[in-house]
Amino acid sequence: MKGFFQLISSADFLELFSRFSALDQETVPVTEALGRVPAGAGITAGEQLPPFSRSTMDGFAVRARDTFGCSESEPALLEIVGEIAMGSAGTAFTLKPGQAVRIWTGGELPKKGDGVVMVEYTHLMDEQTVEICRPVAPGENVIRAGEDFEPDSEILPEKRPLRPQDLGVLSGLGKTELTVHKQPRVGIISTGDELVPPDQPLGPGKIRDINSTTLAALVTEAGGIARCYGIIEDDLERMLAVCEAALQENDILLLSGGSSVGRRDFTLQVLEGLQGSELLAHGVAIRPGKPTLLAARGNRAVFGLPGHVASAMVVFYLFVRPLIRQFSGLGPTLGLQKITALTAEQIPSTIGREEYVRVSLKSGRENDPPLATPVYGRSGLLSPLVRADGLLVIGRDVKGLDKGARAGVLLFP
């Protein structure tokens, strides 16, 4: 068991996630698979897409060689031998030299047809003859059969959440169901005698619960399923009972508040009191977020998060989000975009802890990275979070940054 406030590095904290494995698999309709992570190897095509060569323009399907050298002053005259209606078989036509078929965007090309002349470059002489005023090359204005995907080719890479365009490809290939990793279920509990629900009036010494709403949104954004268990007063037995029930129903449990030193802070006692749990860490060398706790029971995790929402958000992005992704089949990665920025002013820091500074970003000079300006404010304030675009990272062995220094910034999603 880790001692109280034995600080470990963020890298060591993330290494603790190696003991947790991705959740089991389930089969879901493709229409409900947005953001889910496919299980197993990369998905391959069972057929070619598109299934036939098709036009990308309204116009005339032709043999490209019949248009070579034509121009507005010397157009090519082709015989119109029919029209390919949408949804009909274009291969019912076989073009002979000097012939053309009217075609619409998405229509199937006729046999021997290898190009489409846009209607803008044609002129009807009569119902049987069309003037072609501009040549086309073989394959011009055409998508060939299998150009997107050939049979057995990889459709989607491994370990990437499914996007809308991915689902469209799967539907185009006739896949209506998909095997994915289950979504992590994340229980959220706010602790403290001073808290009341957001819909309640404030009494003396009371504040509304902000963390439950914020953390639930962060869980959803990260791909998990959030369930809030409300506010638990500073009562050890009740906290233990609620946490025990919540841990039975979830893969991750977040306890917000009560992780620092204090006479009525019970989070550490709760984590130690959960039957079969193992305390993995209490304290991480970051600022804000130092008093973070982590415990495990089997393949389930319990986090003790700081009570201040700014600190809780930093810990969520650095540690809870990677564990949600680990359970989702993505591995313990942040899944956040990181950019390089220039500091707009000097930023102090203390050696010995990684620091995550809330910053706002604005465009720099031409070809320069954006400028990052610190958004200062105590960890209990909300307005700095609203104004910030991301977190500027200062290494644990760095004593502050000078104005104009380059630094990495983790962008908020």
Secondary structure, DSSP 8 states (H G I E B T S, - for coil): ---TT--B-HHHHHHGGGG-----EEEEEGGG-TT--B-SS-EE-SS-BSSS-EESSSEEEE-GGGGTT--SSS-EEEEEEEE--TTS-GGG-B--TTEEEEE-TT-B--BT--EEEEGGGEEEEETTEEEE-S---TTTTEE-TTSSB-TT-EEE-SS----HHHHHHHHHTT--EEEEE---EEEEEEE-TTEE-TTS---TT-EE--HHHHHHHHHHHHT-EEEEEEEE-S-HHHHHHHHHHHHHH-SEEEEES--SS-TT--HHHHHHHSTT-EEEEE-BSEES-TT-EEEEETTEEEEEE-SSHHHHHHHIIIIIHHHHHHHTTS-S-----EEEEEESS-B---TTSEEEEEEEEE--STTS--EEEE----TT-SHHHHH--EEEEE-TT---B-TT-EEEEEE--
